[in-house]
């Protein structure tokens, strides 16, 4: 049940909330995160268009543990209208998890939240596999888009140092 909730919440709630909070409280760091998210998303969209891959739950390799177990039914027509069901490779969950991880590690002071920043991408990677929504190889695909995207985002936005990003705060 934990992973079934974590899977959709990580993408639908945690990622947007992170972007909003960074924009609101650590604005100097926002351009880097925005660019990282947009570049990762754009690279994934190109990959999906060139190489559509069904996730394990649609290929009959694994059961869909999210639908019927949570508030989200991945087979509902409204949900299917908003996402591409054959967009398993690369994992955009993994491709965007470093956005949250970077924000927690670099923009917070508490040791627990900084540790969560390190753990978050690993938690996301675990959730995508155990829920039957991605293969292990999709993790490598997600990393293959986010690592170069981070370099380009860094170059485009020159993120501030940790001390400058922390600034006066709220």
C-alpha positions in Angstrom: 0.0 0.0 0.0 2.8 2.4 0.8 4.4 2.1 -2.7 1.0 2.2 -4.4 0.4 5.7 -2.8 4.0 6.8 -3.2 4.1 6.2 -6.9 1.4 8.7 -8.0 2.0 11.2 -5.1 5.6 11.5 -6.0 4.8 12.9 -9.4 1.4 14.6 -8.9 1.9 16.2 -5.5 5.5 16.2 -4.3 7.1 17.4 -7.6 4.7 20.4 -8.1 4.8 21.3 -4.4 8.6 21.3 -4.5 8.6 23.6 -7.5 6.1 26.0 -5.8 7.9 26.0 -2.5 11.3 26.7 -4.1 9.8 29.5 -6.2 8.2 31.0 -3.1 11.0 30.6 -0.6 14.3 30.1 -2.5 13.7 32.0 -5.7 17.4 32.2 -6.5 17.5 28.4 -6.9 14.3 28.2 -9.0 15.7 28.8 -12.5 18.0 25.8 -12.1 15.2 23.5 -10.9 12.8 24.8 -13.6 15.3 24.3 -16.3 16.2 20.8 -15.0 12.5 19.8 -15.0 11.8 21.2 -18.4 14.9 19.8 -20.0 14.3 16.3 -18.5 10.6 16.4 -19.5 11.5 17.5 -23.0 14.1 14.8 -23.5 11.7 12.2 -22.2 9.0 13.3 -24.6 11.3 13.0 -27.6 12.4 9.5 -26.4 8.7 8.4 -26.0 7.9 9.6 -29.5 10.9 7.7 -31.0 10.6 4.5 -28.9 7.2 3.8 -27.2 7.6 1.1 -24.6 4.7 -0.5 -22.7 5.2 -0.7 -18.9 5.2 -4.2 -17.3 1.6 -3.8 -16.2 0.4 -3.3 -19.8 2.8 -5.9 -21.2 1.3 -8.6 -18.9 4.6 -9.0 -17.1 3.5 -7.5 -13.8 0.2 -6.7 -12.1 -1.1 -3.2 -11.8 -0.9 -2.7 -8.1 -1.8 1.1 -8.2 -5.3 0.9 -9.8 -7.9 -0.3 -7.4 -5.5 0.0 -4.4 -5.4 3.8 -4.3 -7.4 6.8 -5.3 -6.0 6.5 -8.8 -7.2 4.2 -11.5 -4.6 4.1 -14.3 -7.1 2.7 -16.7 -9.7 5.4 -16.2 -10.5 7.3 -19.4 -9.7 10.7 -17.8 -6.4 9.5 -16.5 -5.5 7.9 -19.9 -6.3 11.2 -21.6 -3.7 13.0 -19.5 -0.8 10.6 -19.9 0.8 8.3 -22.4 0.4 4.7 -21.4 3.3 3.5 -23.5 5.8 5.9 -21.9 7.7 3.6 -19.7 11.2 4.2 -21.1 12.7 6.4 -19.8 11.1 6.7 -16.4 10.1 10.3 -16.0 9.5 9.6 -12.3 13.3 8.8 -12.1 14.1 11.7 -14.5 12.4 14.2 -12.2 13.1 12.7 -8.8 16.5 14.5 -8.6 14.6 17.9 -8.8 13.1 17.1 -5.5 16.2 15.5 -4.1 18.4 18.5 -5.1 16.0 20.9 -3.5 15.9 19.0 -0.3 19.7 18.5 -0.1 20.8 22.0 -1.2 18.0 24.2 0.1 17.2 22.9 3.5 19.1 23.0 6.8 17.6 20.1 8.7 19.6 16.9 8.6 16.4 14.8 8.2 15.2 16.7 5.2 18.7 16.7 3.6 18.9 12.9 4.2 15.5 12.6 2.5 16.9 14.5 -0.4 19.5 11.7 -0.9 16.9 9.0 -0.3 14.1 10.4 -2.4 15.4 9.3 -5.9 16.0 5.8 -4.5 12.5 5.7 -3.1 11.1 6.8 -6.4 13.1 4.2 -8.3 11.8 1.5 -5.9 8.2 2.6 -6.3 8.2 2.5 -10.1 9.4 -1.1 -10.2 7.4 -2.6 -7.3 4.1 -1.1 -8.6 4.6 -2.7 -12.1 4.8 0.6 -13.9 8.5 0.4 -15.0 11.2 -2.0 -15.7 14.6 -1.8 -14.1 16.1 -0.6 -17.4 13.7 2.4 -17.3 15.6 3.7 -14.3 18.8 3.8 -16.4 16.8 5.7 -19.1 15.6 8.2 -16.5 19.2 8.8 -15.4 20.3 9.1 -19.0 18.0 12.1 -19.4 18.4 13.8 -16.1 22.2 13.7 -15.9 22.8 15.7 -19.1 19.8 17.8 -18.4 21.4 18.8 -15.1 24.6 19.9 -16.8 22.7 22.0 -19.3 20.4 23.4 -16.6 23.5 24.3 -14.6 25.1 26.0 -17.5 21.8 27.9 -18.4 21.0 29.1 -15.0 24.2 29.0 -12.9 22.6 27.9 -9.7 23.7 29.8 -6.6 25.9 28.2 -4.0 24.2 26.5 -1.1 24.7 29.5 1.3 23.5 32.0 -1.2 20.4 29.9 -2.0 19.5 29.6 1.6 19.4 33.3 1.9 17.4 35.0 4.6 14.5 32.6 4.2 11.0 33.0 5.7 
